[in-house]
Amino acid sequence: MSDAKTTRDHNAIKKWAEARGGKPASVSATAEKGDPGVLRLDFDAPSTDAGLKDISWQDFFEKFDAEHLSFLYQEKTADGKTSRFHKFVSG
C-alpha cells in the first residue's frame, strides 16, 4: 500500500472526499434521534446502497468531533492511481 496519512482537519477531509466524488453519509440502521449513526463516505451518486443515508457535512463533522475520530486515508495506490482507501479511527 502507498503511504497512508491521518488527519482531523475538516477541510482536508472534505476536499479529499469531494475530489473522489464522495459525500457524507451515515448507516441508516444505526441512526437515532439527534445522532446520525455510524459515519461513512458514499462514492456512489446517487447512492446505490439503501443502508446509507445522506447527511450534511455539518452533521458529519459534529459526529466526527464528538466521537474523537481521525481520518486515515491514502492519496494514491501503489501503482499511482487515485485511491479511495480511507477509514475512521479513534484518536
Backbone torsions as a table, in degrees:
resi	resn	phi	psi	omega
1	MET	NA	145.2	174.3
2	SER	-68.6	167.2	-177.5
3	ASP	-58.0	132.9	175.3
4	ALA	-97.9	148.6	179.2
5	LYS	-122.7	160.6	176.3
6	THR	-129.3	139.3	177.5
7	THR	-148.9	159.2	170.6
8	ARG	-119.4	1.7	-176.7
9	ASP	-71.1	115.8	-176.9
10	HIS	-58.5	-44.4	-178.4
11	ASN	-64.7	-39.5	179.3
12	ALA	-65.8	-40.3	179.8
13	ILE	-65.7	-48.1	-179.8
14	LYS	-61.2	-44.4	179.7
15	LYS	-62.4	-45.1	179.9
16	TRP	-60.3	-48.6	-177.7
17	ALA	-64.0	-49.2	-176.6
18	GLU	-66.0	-31.0	176.9
19	ALA	-64.9	-19.2	-179.3
20	ARG	-110.0	11.1	-179.8
21	GLY	79.4	17.2	-177.6
22	GLY	-88.0	151.8	176.0
23	LYS	-139.2	156.9	-178.1
24	PRO	-70.7	141.4	179.5
25	ALA	-152.0	169.4	174.3
26	SER	-138.7	160.9	177.8
27	VAL	-79.3	114.3	-173.9
28	SER	-53.0	-43.7	-175.1
29	ALA	-66.2	-15.6	-178.4
30	THR	-100.3	-5.1	-177.7
31	ALA	-75.1	142.8	173.8
32	GLU	-133.0	165.9	-178.9
33	LYS	-53.0	121.5	179.2
34	GLY	80.6	-0.5	179.9
35	ASP	-133.3	119.6	-176.7
36	PRO	-67.7	-16.9	-178.4
37	GLY	93.9	-159.6	-177.1
38	VAL	-67.8	128.9	-177.4
39	LEU	-79.2	145.9	174.5
40	ARG	-144.8	163.2	165.2
41	LEU	-111.0	130.1	-178.2
42	ASP	-105.9	123.2	-177.9
43	PHE	-102.9	2.9	177.2
44	ASP	-97.9	129.4	179.2
45	ALA	-129.6	114.8	-8.2
46	PRO	-71.1	162.2	-175.6
47	SER	-61.3	135.2	176.0
48	THR	-101.5	-0.7	-179.5
49	ASP	-100.6	105.1	-178.0
50	ALA	-63.4	-18.3	-179.7
51	GLY	-80.4	-6.7	-179.9
52	LEU	-105.0	146.1	178.0
53	LYS	-123.6	129.8	175.4
54	ASP	-64.2	138.8	174.0
55	ILE	-133.2	165.7	179.4
56	SER	-77.9	158.3	174.3
57	TRP	-61.4	-34.7	179.4
58	GLN	-62.1	-48.5	178.5
59	ASP	-64.0	-39.0	179.0
60	PHE	-59.0	-50.8	-176.2
61	PHE	-73.8	-27.8	173.8
62	GLU	-62.0	-45.7	179.0
63	LYS	-67.8	-43.0	179.1
64	PHE	-54.9	-47.5	-179.2
65	ASP	-71.5	-41.6	-179.1
66	ALA	-62.2	-32.6	-179.6
67	GLU	-89.6	-0.4	-179.7
68	HIS	54.8	49.1	-178.7
69	LEU	-90.5	158.9	169.3
70	SER	-123.4	156.7	-178.7
71	PHE	-107.5	113.7	176.7
72	LEU	-96.5	126.5	-174.4
73	TYR	-149.7	167.2	-179.8
74	GLN	-129.2	133.5	178.0
75	GLU	-78.6	-48.7	-175.7
76	LYS	-131.0	150.2	173.5
77	THR	-76.9	171.9	-179.5
78	ALA	-59.2	-28.6	179.7
79	ASP	-94.1	11.7	172.2
80	GLY	90.3	2.6	178.9
81	LYS	-82.3	157.1	177.1
82	THR	-62.9	129.9	-177.5
83	SER	-101.4	146.0	171.7
84	ARG	-111.0	10.3	179.5
85	PHE	-64.8	129.4	176.2
86	HIS	-162.6	161.5	168.1
87	LYS	-161.2	160.5	178.7
88	PHE	-100.2	129.8	-176.7
89	VAL	-128.0	156.1	176.5
90	SER	-66.4	140.5	174.3
91	GLY	116.7	NA	NA
